[in-house]
Every structure is written in C-alpha cells, then in structure tokens.
C-alpha cells in the first residue's frame, strides 16, 4: 500500500487535517457504495438469503417496503378478522404500520400493564415527521439524554390489534392461541433446508435461512430487524462482531438453528419459534427470548445474561454453565419445566442462591395452577348422576382444590417451602403481637402478681413472649378462654422453633 503522507507533506497539510481528509474520503466512498447497492437491490423482486444477510439494514428495509410488506399487509387485510375495522377506528393505514413496525403496532403490549395503549410521539423542538412508537406515554415526562433534558409531544394513541381483539372478544384467526397471533405451519413434514413456512394458512414467510450467516473479512455481519421471516436451518459459527447492533427476530420461525463455536451477543427473539436448536462449544451472552418457544440441546457451552420472558425454554442443557439467566412466566403453566431445568442446573453448579430462587418460582407457578383448578372443576361421568349427587361431588372436588391451594399458600407464607426460614421469625413476631393484644384487652382473665392491679401493654408482650417460647415463669397465669389462647400460642411457638431450625438446616439447596 502506498502511503499518502508524502503528498500531504508536500501540500503542507498537517496530521489532524490529513486524518479528517482521509476520514471524509472513506465516508464518501462508503456512501457511494451504499447508494449503488441500494439502487441495485431495490430493482430485484426477490432476494436470496445470502443477499439479504449481506446488504445494509436500511437497504433491506427499503426493499421490504417495496416488495414484501405490501404482500403481507394485503393478506392481513383479507384474512384477519375485522383487521380493517381496527385500522379505521384508530385512523391507521398500511403506511403507518410499515413505518412504525407491523409487529409493534398489532402485537400485544406488556401483559401486566393495565394500559393497553401504544403512543406515537415526537421530540419537542424536533421534526414532527420524525415520530416514533412508544409503549409508555412520555408526553408528561422529561427524560435526560446525554445530560440534556428532553420532552415529547403526543401525536396519537391507539390499541394494538391483538389487544383490541381481546377487549372486544374477537377471535383474530382460528389459529390464534394463547394471545399469539400467528400459528406457523410448514410446507411438508420433511425437515430440510428448503422448507417453506406459512402463516394464516397461505402467507409464505420470506426465506432468510438454510445458510451459514456470511461474515466480512473482519468477522462482521449486518444484523437486522427481521419480522415475519423464515430463518429455519440458519447457522451461526465462530466469533461474530455486530458493531453493537441487535439482531432481532419478531413473529418469525428460527427452527433448527445451529450455533457452533459461536461467540455473538445481542440477539432477541420475540413471539417466535426456536424449535430444535443445537448449540455446541459456544458462549451465548445477552440473548433475550420473549414469548418464544425453545427446544433442542445446548452442550459444552456457557449461557450468561439471558432473559426468558414467557413462552417456554425446554432445551436440554448438557455440560453447560449458566450465569445471570433470568426467567419469568407470563400466563403459561407449561413454564414449570423451564423453572425446574434452571433450578437443577444452578443446583448442580453449587449456586444454591439461584437454585432456591427458581425452586420458589416453580412453587409459585404450581400455586397458580392450584388456584386456577378451583374454578376449573367439573364432573365428567359416563353414568347418569342425580343433580344432588353431582353437586355433592362438585363441591367435594372444589373443597379439595381449595385445601390444596390453601396448604401451598400457607407453606409459602410461613417459611417459603423450607427455603425462607426468616419468614418463620416474622410469623412468630406477628403471633406474639396478636396474642399480646388479646391478653391486654382481656386482662380480667389474667392472674397477675399480688402487688399488681392491672397489666400494662409491656406486661402483655412479656407474657405472650414467655408463653410462645414455653418458658412459663408462673408470674402471670390465664383463666377462661385465655387458657385456650395461651395453649395454642405455646403449641405454635414450639412448632415454630422446630421449623426455624429445619429451615436454616435446609438453606443449602
């Protein structure tokens, strides 16, 4: 390579000016290349997976706006129940959906957020055309970016299509399950790299899989926001750099994903399918799974800073170390297996703290299932039963379900299923306090030392404490119904001491 330094020296250009000149020169070259790529790609009605992965994100987006998004929205307008009525109600058109993201606009909002609105905002003092979609109304808030306060103006608020359907009790599509808008179906039962994937029966997803993701000479790829794509049989291999950009799959199929010797961060999956994933000898960090179903096998690898929210993580973890893996179910009772798998791996690693966390999450989910079971009881029989007998059986089934739920609830509150012994101390203090108040307000039934006319509140706490701990000095003695109260308190106190010792002995998972 010929150095440009002598030329700059001859022209009397200093080092700083030379660096600026070269930087601007390379930026101009890159701009020309991008424009050439843009014009070439935009004229192609179809793209191969290799072309899709190699082009710039902005070029890919422009191509989809011209060739792919209209096809998808045309199908939605025809196949989704009352989709056009939803658009008309909020004065939304196809251009609006493409600009702000189809999945973002029509998908569910946060499940625990009672406000189901989404908001279109623009920065105060900025360009009104440069609007963005937010799940939070920032118009009454001031945020700080780079040390400068910023405020926003509300342009529009609307409810996403799926949330709108739920509010109006409309079935978006017969394949709508568990608030997931799209059911994925393949063209055949034979799993191959040429497989086609459809949603809503007839809409074929854009194919970007079946290949190893191509990298540049320095290991860079062009990560993109992929929604409604078929990324089946995709391969990620080796050390990959993303330039700090997130690779995101939304409402997509990423089945049979293969990761070998992979070290690549910042990958997100949302409302997608990741069935039969195969990860070997890889370092997977900063990956997120939101309402995504994952199955397969992860072996000889490391998982760190992983977020799993909803869906289900049922991949086999073989000789795999996990760290900072956060998992939380939404409404899925099937998430139980995810908690159990993470609990086992953490316990095998000797990480008792996180093993206990996932053990308690497992129990919380079991308790939710028991609670739902109370309202789901029904009597199915092939024999004819009288109305009275059927209702007796139903009441019995409900009472059993209530008993199971109450037992589990008390077990959790009292000592966290044996993993939270400090709760025993809290429950004990509450019992001592309640009984002390009973003794204080019924001190006429309390025999006191001869020199004392009445019991103070501190006397009541003293008597309650020695009764709870079964010390029984004899200076205060109960009579009447207080004898029953004192007997119950002493029994509860003796049991609590035993549970406290057992709980601390059981702290190691």
N, C-alpha and C positions, 0 to 999 in steps of 0.2 A: 504494500500500500504506500502511495506517495504522500508525504506529509505536506499539508497546506501551510505550515508555519513559515517557510521562506517567503512565500507570496505575501503573507500578512506583514512580515517584517519589511519587505520592500515597499509596501503601501503605507507603512507607518501606523499600522493598526495594532493596538495593544492586546494583551491576552484576554482581558474581560470582553472587549468588543469582538474579538475573534470568536470566543465561545458563544456569544449571543448570535453572531452571524451564522455560525455552523448550526446552532440550535434552530434558528428560524429556517435555515436551508432544509434541514431534515424534516421539520414540521410541514414545509411546503411540499416536499416530495411525498410525504405520507398522505397529505391532503389530496394530492393529485391521484395517488394510487387508490385511495378510498372512493374518490369520485368515479374513477374508471371501473372499479369493482361494482359500485352502486348502479351505474348505467348498464353494465353487462348483465348483472344478476336480475335486475328489475324486468328485463325483457323475457326472461325464461319462465314459461308457465309451470314448470316442475323443476325441483332441485333434488339432487341425490343427497343421502345422509352426509357424505364426505363434504359436499359443497356447503351444506347447512352449518356444519361444525367449523369450517374454515373461515367463513365470511364474518364480518363485523356484526355485532348485535344490532346496530342501527340499520344496517343493510338488510338483515334478516327480518326485522320488524317491518320495514317498508315493503319488502316482498310479500309478507303475510297480509298486510293491509290491502295490497293489490290483488293477490291471487288466492289466499286461503281463508282469511277471516270472513269475507262475504259469503263464501260457501258454507261455513259453519253457522253463521247467523241466519242464513236463509233456511237451513234445516231446523234451527231452533224455533224460528217463527212458525214453521209448519207443524212441528212435532210436539212442542212443549205446550201443555195445557194453559190457555189464557196468557201466554207469553206477551202477545201484542197488547192485551188489556193492561198488563202490568206496565209496559212501556208507556202506554197512553196516560195512565194515571199519574205517572211521575214526569211526563214530558221528556222521555228518553228515546233516542233514536240509535241506529246502529253505529253511527259515527261516534256518539258519546260512549258506547260500550267498548269500541275498539280503542279509543283514546285513553280511557281510564282502566282498561283491562276487563275482558269479558268475565273471567273467573272472579275478579274482585267485586264486580258490580252485581252479579247474580248469586254469588255464593253466600253461605251462612256467615253471620257475624259471630263474635265470641259467645259461647253457649251460656256463660254465667252473667252476661251483660243484659239487663232488662231493656236497655235502649237498643233497639234493633235498627236504628237509622244509621246510614252512612252519609258522609258530608263531603261536598265539593267546596274547596277553599282556595283562595289565592292570597299571597303575601301582601300585606298593606304597603302601599307605596310601590309595588311591583307592577308587572304586566298582568292585566286581568285575564288575558288569554292563557297565561301560564298557570293554569289551575291544577290541583292535584286532589286525589281521593284520600280521605282520612276516615278511620273508624271512630275517631273521637272529635267532638266539636271543639275546635281550638279558637273559635271566634271570640270567646270571652276570656281567653287566657293569653299570657305573654310568655313566650319561650326565649331562651338565650342560646344563640348560635355564634360560636367564635367570639364570645364575650359581648355580643351586641344583642339588645332586646329586639324581638320580632313579634309582630301581631298579625292576625289573619282576618279576612273578611269572608263571611259565609255566602256562597253563591247558590247552593242547592243542597237540600237534604232529601234522601229517599231511602226506601227499604229494599234490600236485596230480594231478588226473585224468589229464592227458596224460603227465606223468612216470610215473605209476603204470602206465599202458598200456605205455609203453616198457620199464619194468622187467619186466613180465610178458609182453612181446612180444605184446601185444594190439593189433589194428587198431581204433582208436576208431570209425572210419567209413570206408567206401570212398573218400570224397573227402579223407581225411586225407593231406596232402602236406607233406613237409619239416617235420614237427612242428607244422604249422599245423592247428588242429583243424577249421576250417570253410572249405569252398570256397564262394565266393559265386557265385550264378547269378541272372540277371535274367529277368524275365517274357517279354521279347522281345528280338530283335536290334536293334530300333529304339531308338536312344538319345534319350530325351525326358525332360522334367522330371517326367513322370508315371510313370516307370519303377518297377517293383516289384522288390525284391531278396529272394532266398530263401537260407537256409542249410539244410543237411541235407535238400535237395530240396523240402521242403514248408513250412518255417517262414518266414513273411514277416517281414522286419525292420520295426521301427517307422519310419515315414517322418518325417524332420525336414528334408529337403532340398527342392529345387525352388523356393527363395525367396531373396531377399536378407535376410540376418540383420537383424531390426529393431533399431534403436537408440533410446535415450531421447533427450529433447531436448538432453541434455548429452553425447551420444555414448557412453553406457554400454550394455553388453549384460549379460545374465545367463549367464555361462559355466557349463557343467555337465559332469559326468562322463557321457559317452554311451557305453554299451556295447550291442552288438547293435542298431545303428540304421542306417537307410538315409539317408545325408546326400548323396546324389547331386544334382548340379546346385545346389549351395549357392553363394551369392555373398557374399563379404566385401568391403566397399567403404568407402573413406575412412579417417579416423582414428577408431579404436575404442578405448575405455577398458574395462578388465576389472576394475578395482578390485584388481589384484594376484592375481586368481583364475585358475587354469589351466583352459583349455578342452581337454578330453581326449576322444579317440575311441579306443575299445578294441573289437577284433573288429567293426569297422564298415566300411561302404562309403562313401567320400567321393570318389567318382569325379566327374570334370567339375567340380572345384572352381574357381571363378573369383575371383581377387583383383585388384582394380583400385584403383590409388592407395591401397593399403592400408598402414596402419601399425598393427600389432596384435601384441603379444608374447604369450608364454606359451601356446603351442598344442602339444599332444602327440598323436601318432598311435602306436598300439600294435597289432600284428598286424592291420593294416587294409589297405585298398586305396585308393590315391590315384592312379587312372589318369586320364590326360588333364587334368592340372592346367594352368591358364592364369593366369599371374601377370604383370601389366604395371605398370610405374611404381610399384612398391611397395617398402617397407622391411620385410623379413621378418627378425625377430630373436627369439632364444630359442624356436625351434621344435625339437621333437625327433621323430625317426622311429625307432621300434623294430620291427624285423621287419615293415616296411611297404614295399610296392612302389609306387614313384612314377615316373610317366611324364608327358610333356607338354612345356610350354615356359615358361621364365621369361625375360622380356625387360625391358630398361631398368630393372632393379631392383637391390636390394642385399640380400645374404644375410649375416647375421652371427650368431655364437653359435648355430650349427646343429649338432645331434647326429644322426648317422645310424648306427644300430647294426643290422646285419643287413638282410634284405630286399634292396632294390636301389633306387638313385637314378639313374634314367635319363632325367631331364628335360633338354631342350636348354637350355643357358644362353647367351642371346643378349644381348650388351652388358650383362652382369650382373657386378657386383663382389661378390666373396665375401671374408669375413673370419672367422677362427676357426670354420671349418667342420670339425668332427671326424667322421671316418667310420671305421668298423671292421666288417669282415665277421665273421660267426659261423661258419657252415658252407657258405655259398653261394659256389660257384666263379663264379657269374654276377656276383658283386660286382666282377669285374675291370673292367667298363665304368664303374663308379662311380669307382674309383680313377683310371682313365685320364681321365675327364672333369674331375675335380678337379685332376689334375696339369696338364692343358692350360690350364685357366682360371688357375691360380696362375702358371704359366709366362708366359702372355700378359700378366698383370698385373705381371710382373717380380719376383714373390715367389719367388725361387729356393729359399729355405729350405723352404717348404711344398711347392713343386713336387718337390723331391728326396724329401721325406717320403712323398708319395703315389707317386712312382716306385718307392721301395723297398717300399712296401706292395703295389704291383702285382706286383713281383718275388717277394715273399713268397708271395702268393696263387698265382702261377704255379708256384712251387716245391711248394706243397701239392698242386696238380693233378698235377705230375710224380710226386710220391710216391704219390698215390692210383693213378696209372696203372700203377705197378709191380705192384700187386695186382689190377688190373682186366684184365690181359692175357688174351686168349683167342683161339683160332684159329677163324675162321669161313671155311668154304670150301664151294663147291658141288661140289668134286671130292672123291672118296674118297682119303684120305691114310692111309698106314700109321701105326701107333702110334709108331714110331721117328721118322718124318719129322715128324709132328705135334708131338711133344715137342721135337724139334730146333728147329722154327720157334717154338714157345712159349718155349723157353729163349733164343733169339735176340732175340725181342721183349722179354723181361724184361731181358736184358742191355743192350739199347738204352735201355730206360726207366731202368734204374739208372744208366747212363752219363750220360744227360741230367740226372737229378736230382743226381748227384754233381758234375757240372760246374757246375750252377747253385748248389749249396751252397758249393762252393769259391770261386766267383766272389763270392758274398755275404760269406763269412767273410774272404777275403783283402783285398778293397778295396771291398765294398759296391757292386758293379757300376760301379765307377769314381766313385761319389759319396761314398765314405768313405775318403779317402786315408790318414787317420791309422791305419786298420787295417793298412796296409802296414807302418807303423813298428812296430806291435805284433807282427805276424807275424815281422818281421825280428829283433826282440829275442828272441822265442821261439826262432827258428832259431839265433841266436848262442849262446844259453844251452844249448840241447840239444847243439850241436856242441862247445861248450866242455867239457861233461861227458864227451862221448865222448873228446876229446883227453886230458882229465885222467886218466880211468880206463884209458887205453891209451897212457900217455906213453912206454912202452918202444918204441913205434913212432914216436917223435917225436925227431928230431935237434935237440939243443939246443946253445947256445954251449958251448965247451970248458970254461969255468970253472964251468959249472952242472951239478950232478949230477942234479937232478930238477926237474920243473916244478911250480910252485905252482898253486893254483886261479886266481889272478890272471893267471899266465902263460898258462893255457889260455884265459881270456877275451880276453886280449890277442891271442893267435894267432888265435882264432876271429874276432875283430873285423877284423883286418887281412886275413884270408882272405875274409871276407864282402864287404869293401869293395874287394877285389882290389888292395890296396896292395903286399903281398908284400915285406917288408923283407929276408927271407932269413935272419934270425937263428934262426928255427925252420923246419924242413922235415919233411914227413911221409914215411913209408915204409909199405910193406904196404898193408893195406886203408884206412888213414887217408888215402892219396892219393886214393882214390875219394870219401871223405867230404869232403875239402878241395875236390876238383874240383866236387862237387855244391853245396857251400856257396858257392863262388865264382860258380858259374853262377846260383844262386838270388839271390845278392846283386846281381849285375849286372842281372838282370831286375827286381828289386825297386826299384832306383834309377830304372829307366825307368818302371815302373808308378807310383812315387811322383810323379814329375814330371808324368806324364799325368793322374794323379788330381787334383792341385792345379790343373792347367790346365783340368780339366773340372768344377771346383766350381760354376761358374755354369751353371745348367741350360740 
